[in-house]
Amino acid sequence: MRPRRLMVARLWFEGNRFSPGTTTLAGFQRVEWARGEAALAAARGTEHELAAVADFAAARDDWQVQVSRCAAAWPGGPIDDALFSAFSDELLADLQRWQPDALYLSLHGAAITRQLDAPETQLLQRLRALLGARPLVASFDLHANLDPAWAALLDFGSAYRTYPHVDLRQTAARVLAQLDALCGGERLHGHAAKLGALLPSFRMRSEHAPMAELLARARALESAHPGSDLSILGGFPYADSPHGDAGVMAWAADAATAQALAAAMLAGLRERQAEFRPQLRAPAEGLAEALRQLQAHPAQPVVLTDPADNPLSGGGADTPTLLRELLARPEQLPREGVVFAYFCDPALVQRAHAVGIGAQLDATLGGRLGTAFGAPLAVRATVLGLSDGGFVNQGPMQQGLKVHCGPGALLDVQGIGIIVTSAVLPANDPAFFAHHGIDLTATRLLCVKAKNHFHAAFAPRCAAIIEVDAPGPAMADLSQLPFVHWPAPAPAAPRA
């Protein structure tokens, strides 16, 4: 008997409709744009969905794994429509040529293009039309924008159960195990239920209330109904998608059980809905609290995070408000060990490399992509360090993953060490700071454009992590952003 053929493909991207610019092929090539053995080789041994695929291929000689296009980019503005079309066509062509027995997709679930608010749904529809009755399964990010149609298009789907996301590999392994069972004759029924309200993700960390209790409830319901699977999908409001509200997806051996499990889990989500409301300080208030914490904890660093410009929420590392607060009160800051991460400005990095370490230059910081979230800051800077290349994540999130930075610079502005990069990427791993010349053991006040994922590596290292809400494409105050789909008057305006 010939081995069963498994086709694998991946689209991992979270789109922010309010982030300036378009995500192009270059953005994917910087993070992940591979197929075949090259895609598996890059992920093997890391905390990545494709690492689970590599494990599956190595352990199962009754399966032959064929890897189609695997694409990932850091969150940002919508995907270029021509690029998404080419990506989809490539997958369809592989499906027609290879004629696999089953298909596994690693999806984020919150992609958008300039013209499409739910491109993953369109992709699933096209793939299902060609696959027919052959199993189609998918893994999702916890912040996927759940389209209820997915429950009918898929034979099984499951989402991450941790935030920060440290179970990518485990989630993919769970989905692949279920795919194997489906090919053995098992059948599941899916049901999706939506909350009808946006849930900000600031209080969705899986080890804290209210998410910890909700996840525990999901596991208890699964235990009471063997063979079932329950996913909580918090949604990603900044995609401005008609499916951006939170929801749950349930799978069970019969349709009635799947519907009942989804209803029970949705009721629990609705009961705790108010607890997800964020309570962030204004930048000035947050800085004042950070300075108090520094006095109380002189041996440990204190962190100020600016989640409104978080690169993993689609921020462009370009908003200046938090740095403006620092520069307005230099006499109150520690004399050394103050770090700001970061601004993305390729031209400024190029200038810093041209003049060299120790040289001074006049520059503007922030506002490079537009002034909607603050005007640029004019500064006089000294070049402290230069970098190039990349680093390997220490983890626990995406542990072992190679991150490509390109050229960077460390500047001194009024005693503040400011990292400037030539690419937008997460600043959530200690290796990011080491790569840019920052000694975290000597850092007293760390200001970083980051959100919940930052806590995975840094919560054990810091006396306090204080969030502030400043203007930016992922700000907590959703009323300040120009939504079309939600919250918005009905009917929603079509995309231009």
C-alpha positions as CSV (number, residue, x, y, z in Angstrom):
1,M,0.0,0.0,0.0
2,R,1.4,3.4,-1.0
3,P,1.9,6.0,1.8
4,R,-0.8,8.6,2.1
5,R,0.1,12.0,0.6
6,L,-0.1,15.1,2.9
7,M,0.2,18.6,1.4
8,V,1.2,21.3,3.8
9,A,1.0,25.1,3.3
10,R,1.2,28.1,5.5
11,L,0.0,31.8,5.6
12,W,0.9,33.4,8.9
13,F,0.1,37.1,8.9
14,E,-1.9,39.5,11.0
15,G,-3.0,42.6,9.2
16,N,-3.6,46.1,10.7
17,R,-5.9,48.2,8.6
18,F,-4.6,51.4,10.4
19,S,-0.9,50.7,9.8
20,P,0.6,52.7,7.0
21,G,1.9,50.9,4.0
22,T,1.3,47.6,2.3
23,T,2.9,44.3,3.1
24,T,4.8,43.1,0.0
25,L,6.8,40.1,-1.0
26,A,9.9,41.7,0.6
27,G,8.1,41.6,4.0
28,F,7.5,37.8,3.6
29,Q,11.0,37.1,2.3
30,R,12.4,38.8,5.4
31,V,10.6,36.3,7.7
32,E,9.5,33.2,5.8
33,W,9.0,32.5,2.1
34,A,10.0,28.9,1.4
35,R,8.7,25.6,0.1
36,G,9.7,22.0,0.1
37,E,12.5,20.7,2.3
38,A,13.9,24.2,2.7
39,A,10.8,25.2,4.7
40,L,11.0,22.3,7.0
41,A,14.8,22.7,7.5
42,A,14.4,26.3,8.7
43,A,11.8,25.2,11.3
44,R,13.2,21.9,12.5
45,G,13.8,21.9,16.3
46,T,12.2,25.3,16.8
47,E,8.9,26.4,18.4
48,H,7.1,26.6,15.1
49,E,4.2,24.8,13.4
50,L,6.5,23.4,10.7
51,A,8.7,21.8,13.3
52,A,5.6,19.6,14.1
53,V,5.3,18.8,10.4
54,A,9.0,17.8,10.3
55,D,8.4,15.6,13.4
56,F,5.4,14.0,11.7
57,A,7.2,13.3,8.5
58,A,10.2,11.7,10.3
59,A,8.0,9.5,12.5
60,R,5.4,8.3,10.0
61,D,6.6,6.2,7.0
62,D,2.9,5.7,6.2
63,W,2.7,9.4,5.1
64,Q,4.5,11.2,2.4
65,V,4.7,15.0,3.2
66,Q,4.8,17.5,0.4
67,V,5.4,21.2,1.4
68,S,3.9,23.9,-0.7
69,R,4.4,27.6,-0.2
70,C,5.0,28.6,3.4
71,A,4.7,32.4,3.9
72,A,5.0,34.5,7.1
73,A,5.5,38.2,7.7
74,W,5.5,40.3,10.8
75,P,2.2,42.1,11.3
76,G,1.7,45.2,9.3
77,G,-0.4,46.9,6.7
78,P,-2.6,44.8,4.4
79,I,-1.1,42.3,2.0
80,D,-0.7,43.4,-1.6
81,D,-3.6,41.9,-3.5
82,A,-1.5,40.6,-6.4
83,L,0.8,38.9,-4.0
84,F,-2.1,37.1,-2.2
85,S,-3.5,36.1,-5.6
86,A,-0.2,34.6,-6.7
87,F,0.2,32.8,-3.3
88,S,-3.3,31.3,-3.7
89,D,-2.7,30.3,-7.3
90,E,0.5,28.5,-6.3
91,L,-1.3,26.5,-3.7
92,L,-4.1,25.6,-6.1
93,A,-1.6,24.5,-8.7
94,D,0.3,22.3,-6.3
95,L,-3.0,20.8,-5.1
96,Q,-4.0,19.9,-8.7
97,R,-0.6,18.5,-9.5
98,W,0.1,16.5,-6.3
99,Q,-3.4,15.3,-5.7
100,P,-2.8,14.7,-1.9
101,D,-5.0,12.6,0.3
102,A,-5.2,15.5,2.9
103,L,-4.2,19.1,3.3
104,Y,-2.9,20.8,6.5
105,L,-2.8,24.6,6.6
106,S,-1.0,26.7,9.2
107,L,-3.0,29.9,9.2
108,H,-2.9,33.0,11.4
109,G,-6.5,33.8,10.7
110,A,-6.3,37.6,10.8
111,A,-4.9,38.3,7.3
112,I,-6.3,41.1,5.2
113,T,-5.5,42.5,1.8
114,R,-6.2,46.0,0.4
115,Q,-9.4,44.6,-1.1
116,L,-10.3,41.5,1.0
117,D,-11.4,41.6,4.6
118,A,-11.3,37.7,4.9
119,P,-8.7,36.4,2.5
120,E,-8.3,33.1,4.4
121,T,-11.9,32.3,3.9
122,Q,-11.6,32.9,0.1
123,L,-8.5,30.6,0.1
124,L,-10.3,27.9,2.1
125,Q,-13.3,28.0,-0.3
126,R,-11.0,27.6,-3.4
127,L,-9.1,24.7,-1.8
128,R,-12.3,23.0,-0.6
129,A,-13.7,23.2,-4.1
130,L,-10.7,21.2,-5.5
131,L,-10.3,18.9,-2.5
132,G,-13.8,17.6,-2.4
133,A,-14.3,15.2,0.5
134,R,-10.6,14.8,1.2
135,P,-9.7,16.1,4.7
136,L,-8.8,19.8,5.1
137,V,-7.5,20.8,8.5
138,A,-5.9,24.0,9.9
139,S,-4.2,25.5,13.0
140,F,-4.9,29.1,14.0
141,D,-3.5,31.9,16.1
142,L,-5.5,32.6,19.3
143,H,-6.2,36.1,17.7
144,A,-7.7,34.8,14.5
145,N,-10.8,36.7,13.2
146,L,-13.1,33.7,13.2
147,D,-15.4,33.4,10.2
148,P,-18.3,31.1,11.0
149,A,-17.9,29.7,7.5
150,W,-14.7,28.0,8.6
151,A,-16.6,25.3,10.6
152,A,-18.2,24.1,7.3
153,L,-15.1,24.5,5.1
154,L,-12.8,22.6,7.4
155,D,-12.8,19.0,8.7
156,F,-11.0,20.2,11.9
157,G,-9.4,23.3,13.2
158,S,-7.7,24.3,16.5
159,A,-6.0,27.4,17.9
160,Y,-3.1,28.2,20.2
161,R,-3.9,27.9,23.9
162,T,-1.2,30.1,25.2
163,Y,-0.6,33.9,25.1
164,P,2.2,34.7,24.8
165,H,2.1,32.0,22.2
166,V,4.5,29.3,23.2
167,D,2.5,26.3,21.9
168,L,2.8,26.7,18.1
169,R,4.4,23.3,17.7
170,Q,2.0,21.6,20.1
171,T,-1.0,23.1,18.3
172,A,0.2,21.9,14.9
173,A,0.9,18.4,16.4
174,R,-2.7,18.3,17.7
175,V,-4.1,19.2,14.3
176,L,-1.9,16.6,12.5
177,A,-3.0,13.9,14.9
178,Q,-6.6,14.7,14.2
179,L,-5.9,14.7,10.5
180,D,-4.5,11.2,10.8
181,A,-7.6,10.0,12.6
182,L,-9.8,11.6,10.0
183,C,-8.0,9.7,7.3
184,G,-8.7,6.6,9.3
185,G,-12.4,7.1,9.1
186,E,-13.2,9.3,12.0
187,R,-15.5,12.3,11.4
188,L,-16.0,15.5,13.4
189,H,-18.6,18.2,13.2
190,G,-17.7,21.8,13.8
191,H,-19.6,24.8,15.1
192,A,-18.5,28.5,15.4
193,A,-20.2,31.0,17.7
194,K,-19.4,34.7,17.8
195,L,-19.6,37.2,20.8
196,G,-20.7,40.2,18.8
197,A,-18.2,42.5,20.5
198,L,-14.6,43.4,20.1
199,L,-12.3,42.2,22.9
200,P,-9.0,44.1,23.3
201,S,-6.2,41.6,23.8
202,F,-4.4,43.5,26.6
203,R,-5.8,41.2,29.2
204,M,-5.8,38.0,27.3
205,R,-2.6,36.5,28.7
206,S,-3.3,32.8,29.3
207,E,-1.8,32.6,32.8
208,H,-4.0,35.4,34.2
209,A,-7.6,36.2,34.7
210,P,-10.0,36.1,32.9
211,M,-8.3,34.0,30.2
212,A,-6.8,31.4,32.5
213,E,-10.3,30.5,33.9
214,L,-11.8,30.4,30.4
215,L,-9.1,28.1,29.1
216,A,-9.5,25.9,32.1
217,R,-13.3,25.7,31.4
218,A,-12.6,24.7,27.8
219,R,-10.3,21.9,28.9
220,A,-12.9,20.7,31.4
221,L,-15.6,20.6,28.7
222,E,-13.3,18.6,26.5
223,S,-12.6,16.1,29.3
224,A,-16.4,15.7,29.8
225,H,-16.8,15.0,26.0
226,P,-13.9,12.8,24.9
227,G,-12.7,13.5,21.4
228,S,-13.9,17.1,21.3
229,D,-11.8,20.2,20.8
230,L,-12.6,23.8,21.9
231,S,-10.8,26.9,20.8
232,I,-11.2,30.5,22.1
233,L,-10.5,33.0,19.3
234,G,-10.0,36.5,20.8
235,G,-10.0,38.2,17.4
236,F,-7.7,41.0,16.2
237,P,-9.8,44.2,16.1
238,Y,-7.2,46.3,14.2
239,A,-7.8,44.2,11.1
240,D,-11.1,46.1,10.8
241,S,-12.7,42.9,9.6
242,P,-16.4,42.0,9.8
243,H,-15.3,38.9,11.7
244,G,-13.1,40.8,14.2
245,D,-15.3,40.1,17.2
246,A,-14.2,37.3,19.6
247,G,-15.7,33.8,19.2
248,V,-15.3,30.1,19.9
249,M,-14.9,27.1,17.6
250,A,-16.0,23.6,18.8
251,W,-15.5,20.2,17.2
252,A,-17.2,17.0,18.4
253,A,-18.4,13.6,17.1
254,D,-21.9,14.9,16.4
255,A,-23.3,18.3,15.4
256,A,-25.5,18.7,18.5
257,T,-22.6,18.3,20.9
258,A,-20.4,20.7,18.9
259,Q,-23.1,23.3,19.0
260,A,-23.8,22.8,22.7
261,L,-20.0,23.0,23.5
262,A,-19.7,26.2,21.5
263,A,-22.7,27.7,23.3
264,A,-21.4,26.8,26.7
265,M,-18.0,28.3,26.0
266,L,-19.5,31.4,24.5
267,A,-21.7,31.9,27.6
268,G,-18.5,31.8,29.7
269,L,-16.8,34.3,27.5
270,R,-19.8,36.6,27.7
271,E,-19.8,36.3,31.5
272,R,-16.2,37.5,31.7
273,Q,-16.4,40.0,28.8
274,A,-16.1,43.1,31.0
275,E,-12.8,41.8,32.6
276,F,-11.0,42.1,29.2
277,R,-11.4,45.9,29.3
278,P,-7.9,47.4,29.5
279,Q,-6.9,50.0,32.1
280,L,-3.8,51.6,30.7
281,R,-2.1,54.7,31.9
282,A,-1.4,57.8,29.9
283,P,2.3,58.1,28.9
284,A,3.1,60.8,31.5
285,E,1.3,58.8,34.2
286,G,3.1,55.6,33.2
287,L,6.5,57.2,33.3
288,A,5.8,58.6,36.7
289,E,4.9,55.2,38.0
290,A,8.0,53.7,36.4
291,L,10.2,56.2,38.2
292,R,8.5,55.3,41.5
293,Q,9.1,51.6,40.8
294,L,12.8,52.3,40.1
295,Q,13.1,53.9,43.6
296,A,11.4,50.9,45.2
297,H,13.4,48.3,43.2
298,P,17.0,49.7,42.6
299,A,18.4,46.3,41.7
300,Q,16.0,45.4,38.9
301,P,15.0,47.0,35.6
302,V,11.5,48.6,35.1
303,V,9.8,48.5,31.7
304,L,7.4,50.9,30.0
305,T,5.6,49.3,27.0
306,D,3.9,51.2,24.2
307,P,1.5,48.6,22.8
308,A,-0.1,51.0,20.4
309,D,3.0,50.8,18.2
310,N,3.8,47.1,18.9
311,P,5.2,45.5,15.8
312,L,3.3,42.3,16.5
313,S,0.1,44.3,16.4
314,G,0.9,45.9,13.1
315,G,2.8,48.9,14.5
316,G,5.5,50.4,12.3
317,A,8.0,51.4,15.1
318,D,7.3,55.0,14.2
319,T,5.2,56.7,16.9
320,P,7.1,59.4,19.0
321,T,4.9,60.1,22.0
322,L,6.6,58.0,24.6
323,L,10.1,59.2,23.7
324,R,8.7,62.8,23.8
325,E,7.8,62.2,27.4
326,L,11.3,60.9,28.3
327,L,13.0,63.9,26.6
328,A,10.7,66.3,28.5
329,R,12.1,65.3,31.9
330,P,15.7,64.3,31.6
331,E,16.5,65.4,35.2
332,Q,14.1,62.7,36.5
333,L,15.5,59.8,34.6
334,P,18.3,57.5,35.8
335,R,21.7,58.9,34.9
336,E,22.5,55.7,32.9
337,G,20.8,52.5,31.7
338,V,17.8,54.2,29.9
339,V,17.0,52.4,26.7
340,F,14.3,53.1,24.1
341,A,13.4,50.3,21.6
342,Y,12.9,51.3,18.9
343,F,12.4,53.3,15.7
344,C,12.5,51.8,12.3
345,D,14.2,54.3,9.9
346,P,16.4,52.7,7.2
347,A,17.8,56.1,6.0
348,L,18.9,57.1,9.5
349,V,20.6,53.7,10.0
350,Q,22.4,54.2,6.7
351,R,23.6,57.7,7.8
352,A,24.8,56.3,11.1
353,H,26.8,53.6,9.4
354,A,28.3,56.2,7.0
355,V,29.5,58.5,9.8
356,G,30.6,55.7,12.2
357,I,30.7,55.1,15.9
358,G,31.4,58.2,18.0
359,A,30.2,60.7,15.4
360,Q,27.3,63.0,15.9
361,L,24.4,63.7,13.6
362,D,21.2,65.7,13.5
363,A,18.1,63.5,13.0
364,T,14.4,63.2,13.3
365,L,12.8,60.3,15.2
366,G,9.3,59.0,14.6
367,G,6.7,60.3,12.3
368,R,8.5,59.0,9.2
369,L,5.4,57.2,7.9
370,G,3.1,60.1,8.7
371,T,2.1,62.5,11.5
372,A,-1.3,61.0,12.3
373,F,0.1,59.5,15.6
374,G,2.6,62.4,16.3
375,A,5.0,64.7,14.7
376,P,8.7,63.8,14.3
377,L,11.2,64.7,17.1
378,A,14.3,66.7,16.0
379,V,17.3,65.5,18.0
380,R,21.1,65.6,18.1
381,A,22.4,62.1,18.4
382,T,25.7,60.3,18.9
383,V,26.4,57.0,17.3
384,L,27.1,54.5,20.1
385,G,27.0,51.2,18.1
386,L,26.3,49.6,14.7
387,S,24.9,46.2,13.9
388,D,24.0,44.0,11.0
389,G,22.7,40.5,10.3
390,G,20.4,38.8,12.7
391,F,20.0,36.7,15.9
392,V,18.5,33.5,17.2
393,N,15.5,33.9,19.6
394,Q,16.3,32.6,23.1
395,G,12.6,32.2,23.8
396,P,10.4,30.8,25.2
397,M,8.3,32.3,22.4
398,Q,9.5,31.1,19.0
399,Q,12.6,29.7,20.7
400,G,15.4,28.8,18.2
401,L,13.9,30.9,15.4
402,K,16.3,32.9,13.3
403,V,15.4,36.5,13.0
404,H,16.8,38.7,10.2
405,C,17.3,42.3,11.2
406,G,19.5,43.9,8.5
407,P,21.6,47.0,9.5
408,G,20.9,48.8,12.8
409,A,22.3,51.5,15.0
410,L,22.4,52.4,18.6
411,L,22.2,56.2,19.2
412,D,22.6,58.3,22.3
413,V,20.1,61.2,22.7
414,Q,20.4,63.1,26.0
415,G,21.6,60.0,27.8
416,I,19.0,57.7,26.3
417,G,20.2,54.7,24.3
418,I,17.8,54.6,21.2
419,I,17.8,51.6,18.9
420,V,17.1,52.3,15.3
421,T,16.5,49.5,12.8
422,S,16.1,49.2,9.1
423,A,13.3,46.7,9.4
424,V,10.2,46.3,11.5
425,L,10.4,43.3,13.8
426,P,9.4,42.2,17.3
427,A,11.5,43.4,20.3
428,N,10.3,40.6,22.5
429,D,13.4,38.5,22.9
430,P,16.6,39.2,25.0
431,A,18.6,38.4,21.9
432,F,17.1,41.4,20.1
433,F,18.7,43.7,22.7
434,A,22.1,41.9,22.8
435,H,22.3,42.1,19.0
436,H,21.9,45.9,19.2
437,G,24.5,46.3,21.8
438,I,22.3,46.6,24.9
439,D,23.5,45.0,28.2
440,L,20.2,44.2,29.9
441,T,21.9,43.6,33.2
442,A,23.0,47.3,33.2
443,T,19.6,48.6,32.0
444,R,17.5,50.4,34.6
445,L,14.6,51.8,32.5
446,L,13.6,50.0,29.3
447,C,11.0,51.6,27.1
448,V,9.8,49.2,24.3
449,K,7.2,49.1,21.6
450,A,5.7,45.8,22.7
451,K,2.7,44.1,24.3
452,N,1.8,40.8,25.9
453,H,4.3,38.6,24.0
454,F,7.1,40.7,25.7
455,H,6.1,39.2,29.1
456,A,7.2,35.7,28.1
457,A,10.9,36.4,28.3
458,F,11.0,39.6,30.4
459,A,8.4,39.3,33.2
460,P,10.9,37.1,35.2
461,R,13.7,39.7,34.6
462,C,11.9,42.9,35.6
463,A,10.5,44.6,38.8
464,A,7.5,45.9,36.8
465,I,6.1,46.1,33.3
466,I,3.9,49.2,32.9
467,E,1.7,49.6,29.8
468,V,0.8,53.0,28.5
469,D,-1.8,54.0,25.8
470,A,-0.3,56.4,23.4
471,P,-1.5,57.3,19.9
472,G,-0.7,54.6,17.4
473,P,-2.2,52.1,14.9
474,A,-2.9,49.5,17.7
475,M,-4.0,51.9,20.5
476,A,-6.3,50.6,23.3
477,D,-8.8,53.4,22.7
478,L,-10.6,52.0,19.7
479,S,-12.8,55.0,19.4
480,Q,-9.8,57.0,18.1
481,L,-9.4,54.7,15.0
482,P,-11.3,55.1,11.8
483,F,-13.1,51.7,11.7
484,V,-15.3,50.8,8.8
485,H,-16.6,47.4,9.9
486,W,-16.6,47.6,13.7
487,P,-17.6,49.5,15.6
488,A,-19.3,51.5,12.8
489,P,-22.7,52.6,11.7
490,A,-24.6,50.1,9.6
491,P,-24.3,49.4,6.8
492,A,-20.6,49.3,6.7
493,A,-19.0,51.1,3.8
494,P,-17.3,49.0,1.2
495,R,-13.6,49.0,0.8
496,A,-12.3,51.6,-1.7
